[in-house]
Amino acid sequence: MSQTSRARASRLKVLALISLFALPLLVAWAMLTWQVGIPEQRTAHGHLAPDIPALSAWPMDDEHAPALAGVWVLAFDCGARCDALSDQWWRLHRALGREAPRVGRLRVGGEAEALPGERVAQWVGRPAWHASDHLWVLDPRGVPVLAYGPEVSPRDVLDDVNRLLRMNPEVLRREEPSLAGR
């Protein structure tokens, strides 16, 4: 092999290596510039980060903060379809399976008795952000993360809650033995 053919082969190798790294950048730039091939899939079915205060600031007659502290909360504002939606959210809570203890339920309003595992409170005054038959998912600190209207599918809420629980694993408490210590 002559000197010129070796130099030519080396140049081709360098060009191939540069194109290997440059081609994905060019494709990404083209996708962004012409908005082609960009997925429009949503990750959450509810409204993210609603403008609602933390649970401790809600104007309710009963204090549920100690009982609901440290768990995710499904807070439901009881309205015209209170009985049907309360049962729906109870069934959703049961569908969580082994993750159900990490989630609490709070129903605000309504005259019916509390379903198993549900806390009931009444509004002292209707806040400006009040919306009948809406559901809010609150994080363990009591901060609203997602908001859902009455038309939402329970399957969509279940998917979102499962995703939140999976992305935020429970930290072992000090009194619980770890697997390594057994």
C-alpha positions as CSV (number, residue, x, y, z in Angstrom):
1,M,0.0,0.0,0.0
2,S,1.4,3.3,-1.0
3,Q,1.8,6.4,1.2
4,T,-1.0,8.3,-0.7
5,S,-3.5,5.4,-0.3
6,R,-2.7,5.2,3.4
7,A,-3.3,8.9,3.8
8,R,-6.5,8.7,1.8
9,A,-7.7,5.7,4.0
10,S,-6.9,7.7,7.2
11,R,-8.8,10.7,5.9
12,L,-11.8,8.6,5.1
13,K,-11.7,7.1,8.6
14,V,-11.6,10.6,10.2
15,L,-14.5,11.8,7.9
16,A,-16.5,8.7,8.8
17,L,-15.9,9.3,12.5
18,I,-16.9,13.0,12.2
19,S,-20.1,12.1,10.3
20,L,-20.9,9.5,12.9
21,F,-21.1,12.2,15.6
22,A,-22.3,15.0,13.4
23,L,-25.2,13.2,11.7
24,P,-27.4,12.9,14.9
25,L,-26.8,16.6,15.6
26,L,-27.9,17.6,12.1
27,V,-31.0,15.4,12.4
28,A,-31.9,16.9,15.8
29,W,-31.4,20.4,14.4
30,A,-33.6,19.6,11.4
31,M,-36.3,18.2,13.6
32,L,-36.3,21.2,15.9
33,T,-36.2,23.7,13.0
34,W,-39.0,22.2,11.0
35,Q,-41.0,20.6,13.9
36,V,-40.9,17.2,12.2
37,G,-41.0,14.0,14.2
38,I,-41.2,15.6,17.6
39,P,-43.5,13.5,19.9
40,E,-46.4,15.4,21.4
41,Q,-47.3,12.8,24.0
42,R,-48.3,14.1,27.4
43,T,-46.9,12.6,30.5
44,A,-49.7,13.7,32.9
45,H,-53.4,13.6,32.2
46,G,-54.2,16.3,34.7
47,H,-53.2,20.0,34.9
48,L,-49.7,20.2,36.3
49,A,-48.9,22.4,39.2
50,P,-52.3,24.0,39.7
51,D,-52.4,27.4,41.4
52,I,-53.8,26.0,44.6
53,P,-52.4,26.6,48.1
54,A,-51.0,23.8,50.3
55,L,-53.5,21.6,52.2
56,S,-52.6,23.3,55.5
57,A,-54.0,26.6,54.0
58,W,-57.3,25.1,52.9
59,P,-60.3,26.6,54.8
60,M,-61.8,23.4,56.2
61,D,-63.5,22.8,59.6
62,D,-61.6,19.7,60.5
63,E,-57.8,19.2,60.8
64,H,-56.7,16.2,58.8
65,A,-53.1,17.3,58.4
66,P,-51.7,15.0,61.1
67,A,-53.5,11.9,59.7
68,L,-52.5,12.7,56.1
69,A,-49.0,13.9,56.8
70,G,-46.3,12.0,54.9
71,V,-48.6,10.3,52.3
72,W,-49.8,11.3,48.9
73,V,-53.4,12.6,49.1
74,L,-56.3,12.3,46.7
75,A,-58.4,15.4,47.7
76,F,-61.9,15.4,46.2
77,D,-64.3,18.4,46.3
78,C,-67.8,16.9,46.6
79,G,-70.4,18.4,44.2
80,A,-73.4,17.3,42.3
81,R,-72.0,13.8,41.5
82,C,-70.6,13.3,44.9
83,D,-71.7,9.7,45.6
84,A,-70.7,8.3,42.2
85,L,-67.3,10.1,42.2
86,S,-66.6,9.2,45.8
87,D,-67.1,5.5,45.0
88,Q,-65.0,5.9,41.9
89,W,-62.1,7.4,43.8
90,W,-62.5,4.7,46.5
91,R,-62.2,2.0,43.8
92,L,-59.1,3.8,42.3
93,H,-57.5,3.7,45.8
94,R,-58.2,0.0,46.0
95,A,-56.7,-0.5,42.5
96,L,-53.3,0.8,43.8
97,G,-52.8,-2.5,45.5
98,R,-49.7,-2.7,47.7
99,E,-49.0,1.0,47.1
100,A,-52.4,2.0,48.6
101,P,-51.0,2.7,52.1
102,R,-48.8,5.4,50.6
103,V,-52.0,7.3,49.5
104,G,-54.7,8.8,51.6
105,R,-58.2,10.1,50.5
106,L,-59.8,13.4,51.6
107,R,-63.4,14.3,50.7
108,V,-64.3,17.9,51.2
109,G,-68.1,18.4,51.4
110,G,-71.0,16.1,51.0
111,E,-73.5,14.6,53.5
112,A,-72.8,10.9,53.0
113,E,-70.8,8.8,55.5
114,A,-67.1,8.4,54.9
115,L,-66.1,5.4,52.8
116,P,-63.4,3.0,54.3
117,G,-60.1,4.8,54.5
118,E,-61.6,8.2,53.6
119,R,-61.4,11.4,55.7
120,V,-64.3,13.9,55.4
121,A,-64.1,17.6,56.0
122,Q,-66.4,20.6,55.3
123,W,-65.5,23.9,53.8
124,V,-65.6,26.8,56.2
125,G,-65.6,29.3,53.4
126,R,-65.5,28.6,49.6
127,P,-62.0,29.5,48.4
128,A,-61.6,31.3,45.0
129,W,-60.0,28.2,43.5
130,H,-62.9,26.0,44.5
131,A,-64.3,23.7,41.8
132,S,-67.0,21.2,42.4
133,D,-66.3,17.5,41.6
134,H,-62.6,18.2,41.0
135,L,-59.8,15.9,42.3
136,W,-56.4,17.1,43.3
137,V,-53.3,14.9,43.9
138,L,-51.2,16.4,46.7
139,D,-47.6,15.3,47.5
140,P,-46.6,14.1,51.0
141,R,-46.0,17.8,52.0
142,G,-49.6,18.7,51.1
143,V,-48.7,20.7,48.0
144,P,-51.0,20.1,45.0
145,V,-49.3,18.5,42.1
146,L,-52.1,17.6,39.7
147,A,-55.7,18.7,39.2
148,Y,-58.4,16.8,37.4
149,G,-61.9,17.9,36.2
150,P,-65.0,15.7,36.7
151,E,-64.7,14.4,33.2
152,V,-61.4,12.6,33.7
153,S,-61.1,8.9,33.3
154,P,-60.2,7.0,36.5
155,R,-57.7,5.0,34.4
156,D,-55.8,8.2,33.5
157,V,-55.7,9.2,37.2
158,L,-54.5,5.7,38.1
159,D,-51.8,5.9,35.5
160,D,-50.6,9.3,36.8
161,V,-50.7,8.2,40.5
162,N,-48.8,5.0,39.7
163,R,-46.2,7.1,37.8
164,L,-45.8,9.5,40.8
165,L,-45.4,6.7,43.2
166,R,-42.9,4.9,41.0
167,M,-40.9,8.1,40.4
168,N,-40.9,9.0,44.2
169,P,-40.1,5.7,46.0
170,E,-40.9,5.6,49.7
171,V,-37.9,6.1,52.0
172,L,-37.5,3.4,54.7
173,R,-38.4,4.7,58.1
174,R,-36.0,4.3,60.9
175,E,-38.2,1.8,62.7
176,E,-38.5,-0.4,59.7
177,P,-35.6,-3.0,59.3
178,S,-33.8,-2.9,56.0
179,L,-33.3,-6.0,54.0
180,A,-29.6,-5.9,54.5
181,G,-30.0,-6.0,58.3
182,R,-32.1,-9.2,58.3
